[in-house]
Amino acid sequence: MTRPQMQVGTVTITAAPARARELAEFYERLLGWPIVAEGPKGGWAQLRPPEGETGPTINIESDREYERPVWPSTVSGQNATMHLDIGVDDLDEAVAWALEAGATLANEQSQEHVRVMLDAHGNPFCLC
């Protein structure tokens, strides 16, 4: 069978109950991507790259059973199953910007040219 045409169009990040808008606002500050749509009661929000930039749409969805993930993974913790890798030109400058936007630097860093950050709800993302 020949592989059909496929393209990643959206990445979805989980948020605490009724706090999708709050997490979307964090990514709006971090990336400069506008929130273009949202659902009722803070349950869902969507960001898209601004005109002239590329990237997948980012959906933020609230989950009533959400547990803040831990990084690095632990045997008994709620482990992150996916994360964003965000390419940057200047790692130190990008870390400073992410901190100003509301991220935190993860306690453990395992690669010299990558910084693991945690978003406002504890989801990890990497600046590289």
N, C-alpha and C positions, 0 to 999 in steps of 0.2 A: 504494500500500500504506500502511496506517495503521501508525504506529510502535507497536510493542508496549510494554507497561508494562515499565520498566527501573529498577533502583535499585542504586547502588553499595553493596555489602555488605561488601567486604573490600578492603584495600590490602595489597599484599605488598612487603616490603622484603628485599633480598638481604643475606646475611651471609657472612662468611668460613667455610670448611669447618668443620663441627662446632662452630660458635660461635653458633648461633641463640639459645640460651638467654642467653648473655652480652649480646647485642644487645637481646633482649627485656627483660632486667633494666634496661638503660639506659632504654628507653622506659617501663617501669613506674615508674622513679624520676622521669623527666621529666614524664609525664602523670598519674601516679597511677592508671593503669589496671592492673588485675590480670592476671597471666598465668593464663589459664584452661585451657590445654591445651598439650601439647608432645609431640613425637615422640621416637623413640629416638635415642640417641647424639648429642644436641645438634643434630639436623638440622632441627628445625622447632619453632616456638613460636607461640602465639596470645594476643593481648591483646584485651580488650573494655572498652568504657566501663563505669564503675561504675554501679550502679543510680541512675537519675534523670538520667544524662548521656546525650547522644546522640553519635553518630559511627560510622564504619564500624569493623568488626573490623580489627585489624592483625595480619597474619601475618608472621613472620620466617622465612625459609627459607635454609638454608645452600646454597651452590653450590660444588662442588669446584673450579670454574674461576674463582672470584671474584677480581676485581682491584679494589683500592680505587679509587673514582672520583676524578677531579680536578674542582675547581670554581674558577674558571669553566672551561668547556670548552677543550680544546686539540686541535690537529689530530691529534697522535699519542697522546693520553692516553685512558684508559678514562673516558668521559664518563658522568655520571649521566643517565639517561633519564627520570627521574621524581623528584619530591620532595614532601614534605608542606608545606603552608602551615598554620601553627598560629596562630589568632587569639588575641591577648592584650589585656588591659586596660592594662597598663603595660609598655612595651617594655624599659626599663632593668631593671626587676624581673625580667621573664621571661628576659632575657639572663643576669642573675646566677644565676637558678635553673638555667638550662640548663647553665651552666658548672659549677655545683656538682654537677649530675647526671652530668657527665662529657663534655659536649659541648665543642667548641672553636669559637671565632669564626673564620669564614672570613677570609682575608687581604683579600679584595676585597669591598667593599660597594657596591652600585650604586643603592640607593634610600634616601631619608631615613627613611622610616617602616617599613622592613623590615630585619631582621638575618638574614643567611645564617649558619647554624650548621652544623657537621658532627657527626654522631653518632659513636659509639665506633668505627665501622668506616669512617668517611669519607663516608657518605651525607649529602648536603646536606638541610637542612630550613630553612624560613623561619619566623621569628617576625614577625608583622605585626598 
